[in-house]
Amino acid sequence: MGLTKTDNFTTEQNELAAFAKALGHPARVAIIEYLSSQASCVCGSIVDAIPLAQATVSQHLKELKNAGLIQGNIEGNSICYCLNPEKWKKFKQMLEPTFTHIEQPVCC
């Protein structure tokens, strides 16, 4: 079996790209903003806060969870979500050095 294109890049580059892809939709950004503004895990109110159908919100939550950016716990017949602080810390640590060279604008 041949190499995939991701095999040409470092683990860190692939992981950073996966984080970026998970955040690549405004609904997912809105979900992250909503969850970050809450003091505890959030169950059903995500659908009330995001102007999309429940099934669409669920799909976006699935993408964020698959990327590890959020966590979900089952409580009764609902799933409560919150940010995954370890993944966000890692994402921040990975993102910062990637863009440190951009501080000085280069004329083109």
N, C-alpha and C positions, 0 to 999 in steps of 0.2 A: 504494500500500500504506500502511496506517495505522501510526501509532506503536505500539510495544509498550509495556507498562507500564514496562519498564526504561528507556525513553527519557525518562521523567519524572524520573529521578534522575541524579546525577553519576556519572562514571566511577568515582570512588573509592567511592561508596556501592554501586554494582553489584559492584565487585571485592571489597569487604569482605563483602557478602552471599554471593558465590560461595565465599569462604573459609569463612564460617560454615556454609554449606550442606554443604560437603565435610566439615566436622567434626561435622555434625548427627546422627551415628550413633555409639553407644558402641563399636562394633567399629572404626571409623575412628580414634577417640580412642585405643583400645588399640593399634592399629597404629602410630600416631604415637609413643606412649609407648615402645613396644618399639623402634622404629627410633632414637629419641633416646637410648636407653640403650646402643646398640651403638657400638663404636669404628670400625666399617667398614661397607661395604655388606652387606646381608643377602640371601641367596638363599632357599633352601627352608625355613629355620627359622621364617619368619613363620607358616606354616600350623601348625607345631608349637606355637607360642606363643599362637595365637588359637583359642579353642574353637569353631571353625566349620569347615564343609566347605571343601575346597580351592577349589571353584568360587565359593563365597560370599566367601572371602578375596580371591580374584582380582578379583571385582567391586568390592569395597571399595578394593582397590589401584588399580584403574582410575579410580575416582572421585577418589581423592586425587591421582593422576598428572594427570588432566585439569584439576584445579584448580591444578596446578603445585606442590603442597605436597611431593611426593616426586618423585624421579627414578629411572629404571630403566635399567640397562645390561645388554645381553645378553652372557652369558659361557657359551659352549658351548651347551647346550640348556636353560639356565635364565636367568631374569632376576633380577638383583641390584638391590635397592632401597636408597635412602638418602634422608634429608631433603634438600630443596632449600634451602640456607641463605639464598640471596638472597630467595626468596619468603617465608620465615619472618621475615626481617628487615623486609621490606616490610609483612607482615601485622602485626607488632608495632608498627611505626611508624604504621600506619593505625588500629589498635585503640586505642592509648593516648590520642590526643586525643579520640576518640569518647566515652570514658567519664571524662574528667577532671572533668567537672561533677558527677559522682555522689558525689564524696567527702563533700560536706556533705549529709546526709539532709534531704529535704524532707518535712514532715508532710503527710499527706493525710487 
